[in-house]
Amino acid sequence: MVEGRAVPLEVRVNPRARRVALKVDGAAGRVILVLPHRRDEKAARRFLGDRTAWLAEALNRLPPPVALADGAEVPIGGVPHPIRHCPDARRGVWLEDDGTLCVSGQAEHLPRRVQDWLKARARTVLTERVAAHAARLGVTPGRITLRDTRSRWGSCAPSGALNFSWRLVMAPEWVLDYVAAHEVAHLRELNHSPAFWAHVETLVPGAREPARAWLREHGTALQRVG
């Protein structure tokens, strides 16, 4: 309990950890207690109790969760779009000219339908941006995979396969474009050397720091949607 409210607690044992550590998983709204050894659990819980005030402050700073429901707003390209349930329509999910995201079918299917629509849009936009950046660098990307990752917004495998968080579709387009360019640049340099950053700068001039800052500030809010 933190200030009278129940907060999920996950205890992890990591032999590589040097000391007991406490983390807040903003996306899930839970607390993670990392232990070097299982035998440290009793002392770790005392450690947790001594940091209740810190936990309360960290949890209070989290953006509120956003349910995918009728009347809620979901960001698309960084712009809030209201969700409207249209049960009698037979059009699936579509955007009206005024920016309303309409969803047909039964109410219990609305969250899944909205999320599926966002993922499909993410795939379309990311595929287009990856292709454009790859053409400029003269590289050939591998398969593009969308996941609901927590620790990173994109990654590039040695095989050339690219992975992205589908939640990037909710970020401003220039932020998504930066992440796409970043991963495409890894097809030239699978590292973060000066040569790599030079490729990124060629693809999205001046975007590196603003995009990274935006994701640091607003990324948790994207993770809290749905």
C-alpha positions in Angstrom: 0.0 0.0 0.0 1.2 3.5 -0.9 -0.7 6.3 0.6 -3.7 4.1 1.1 -3.8 2.7 -2.5 -2.8 -0.8 -3.6 0.2 -0.8 -5.9 1.3 -4.0 -7.7 4.8 -5.2 -6.5 7.0 -7.4 -8.5 10.1 -8.9 -6.9 13.0 -9.8 -9.2 16.2 -11.6 -8.3 19.2 -10.5 -10.4 22.5 -12.1 -9.4 24.3 -9.3 -11.3 22.8 -6.6 -9.1 25.2 -5.2 -6.6 22.5 -3.9 -4.2 18.8 -3.8 -3.6 17.1 -1.5 -6.1 13.7 0.0 -6.4 12.1 1.0 -9.7 8.7 2.3 -10.8 7.3 0.8 -14.0 5.4 3.8 -15.3 3.7 1.9 -18.1 2.1 -0.7 -15.8 1.9 1.5 -12.7 3.8 -1.0 -10.6 6.8 -1.2 -8.3 9.7 -3.5 -9.1 12.0 -4.6 -6.3 15.4 -6.0 -7.6 17.3 -8.3 -5.3 20.9 -9.7 -5.7 19.8 -12.8 -3.8 16.5 -14.3 -2.7 17.7 -14.3 0.9 17.7 -10.5 0.8 13.9 -10.4 0.5 13.2 -9.6 4.2 15.7 -6.8 4.3 14.5 -5.6 0.9 11.0 -5.2 2.2 12.3 -3.0 5.0 14.1 -1.1 2.4 10.9 -0.7 0.5 9.0 0.5 3.6 11.6 3.2 4.3 11.0 4.6 0.8 7.3 5.0 0.9 7.4 8.8 0.5 9.7 8.5 -2.5 7.4 5.9 -4.1 4.3 8.0 -3.5 6.0 11.0 -5.2 7.2 8.8 -8.2 3.7 7.3 -8.6 2.0 10.7 -8.4 4.1 12.0 -11.2 2.9 9.3 -13.6 0.5 10.4 -16.3 -3.0 9.0 -15.8 -3.9 5.8 -17.7 -6.1 6.3 -20.8 -8.6 3.7 -21.4 -9.6 3.0 -25.1 -13.3 3.7 -24.6 -16.1 5.7 -26.0 -15.5 9.4 -25.3 -11.8 9.0 -24.5 -9.1 10.7 -26.5 -6.2 8.8 -28.1 -3.2 10.6 -29.7 -2.5 9.9 -33.3 0.6 11.6 -34.7 0.8 13.6 -31.5 -2.7 15.0 -31.9 -5.6 14.0 -29.6 -8.5 12.3 -31.4 -11.8 11.6 -29.6 -13.1 8.0 -29.8 -16.8 7.6 -30.7 -18.6 4.3 -30.6 -20.9 3.8 -33.6 -22.5 0.4 -32.9 -24.8 0.3 -35.9 -22.2 1.2 -38.5 -20.5 -1.5 -40.5 -17.2 0.2 -41.3 -14.8 -1.2 -38.7 -12.6 1.8 -37.5 -12.3 5.0 -39.4 -11.3 8.6 -39.1 -13.8 11.3 -39.8 -12.8 14.6 -41.3 -13.1 16.3 -37.9 -10.6 13.9 -36.4 -13.0 11.7 -34.6 -12.0 8.0 -34.5 -15.2 6.1 -35.0 -15.5 2.4 -34.0 -18.4 0.1 -35.1 -19.4 -3.2 -33.5 -20.1 -4.2 -30.0 -18.7 -2.1 -27.1 -16.7 -4.9 -25.6 -14.7 -5.1 -28.8 -13.9 -1.4 -29.0 -10.5 -1.4 -27.2 -9.1 -4.2 -29.2 -10.4 -2.7 -32.5 -8.8 0.7 -31.7 -5.5 -1.0 -30.8 -5.6 -3.1 -34.0 -6.2 0.0 -36.0 -3.4 1.9 -34.4 -1.0 -1.0 -35.0 -2.0 -1.2 -38.7 -1.5 2.5 -39.0 1.9 2.3 -37.3 3.0 -0.4 -39.7 2.0 1.6 -42.7 3.7 4.8 -41.5 6.9 3.1 -40.3 7.2 1.0 -43.4 7.0 4.2 -45.5 9.6 6.1 -43.4 12.0 3.1 -43.3 11.8 2.8 -47.1 12.5 6.5 -47.6 15.4 6.5 -45.2 16.8 3.2 -46.6 16.7 4.6 -50.1 18.8 7.6 -49.1 21.4 5.5 -47.4 21.4 2.8 -50.1 20.6 0.0 -47.7 18.1 -2.8 -47.7 16.1 -3.3 -44.4 15.0 -6.7 -43.3 11.6 -7.6 -41.9 9.8 -4.9 -39.9 8.2 -6.1 -36.7 5.9 -4.2 -34.3 6.0 -5.0 -30.6 4.7 -3.4 -27.4 8.2 -2.9 -26.0 8.8 -1.0 -22.7 12.6 -0.4 -22.7 13.2 0.8 -26.2 11.3 2.4 -29.1 13.2 0.6 -31.9 16.0 -1.8 -32.5 18.0 -3.2 -35.4 19.2 -6.9 -35.4 22.5 -7.9 -37.1 20.3 -9.6 -39.7 18.9 -6.2 -40.7 15.5 -6.9 -39.2 14.0 -3.8 -37.6 11.7 -3.8 -34.5 9.6 -0.9 -33.4 7.1 -0.1 -30.7 3.7 0.3 -32.3 3.0 3.1 -29.8 5.2 5.4 -31.9 2.1 6.0 -34.1 0.8 8.1 -31.2 3.9 10.3 -31.1 4.3 13.4 -33.3 5.3 12.3 -36.8 8.8 13.9 -36.6 9.5 11.8 -33.5 8.4 8.6 -35.2 10.5 9.7 -38.2 13.6 10.1 -36.0 13.2 6.6 -34.6 12.8 5.1 -38.0 15.9 7.0 -39.2 17.9 5.9 -36.2 17.2 2.2 -36.8 17.9 2.5 -40.6 21.2 4.2 -39.8 22.1 1.0 -37.9 22.0 -0.8 -41.2 25.2 1.1 -42.0 26.7 1.2 -38.5 25.5 -1.3 -35.9 26.9 0.9 -33.1 26.7 4.4 -31.9 29.9 5.7 -33.3 30.4 9.2 -34.8 29.9 7.6 -38.3 26.5 6.3 -37.1 25.4 9.7 -35.8 26.5 11.3 -39.0 24.1 9.1 -40.9 21.3 10.0 -38.5 22.0 13.7 -39.0 21.9 13.2 -42.8 18.5 11.6 -42.6 16.8 13.8 -40.0 18.9 17.0 -39.5 18.7 18.4 -36.0 16.1 15.9 -34.8 18.3 13.8 -32.5 18.1 15.8 -29.2 14.5 17.2 -29.6 13.2 13.7 -30.4 15.0 12.0 -27.6 13.9 14.7 -25.2 10.2 14.4 -26.3 10.3 10.6 -25.7 11.9 11.1 -22.3 9.2 13.5 -21.3 6.1 12.0 -23.0 7.0 8.3 -23.6 5.4 7.1 -20.4 2.1 8.7 -21.3 2.1 6.7 -24.6 2.8 3.5 -22.6 -0.2 4.3 -20.4 -2.7 4.4 -23.3 -4.9 1.3 -23.4 
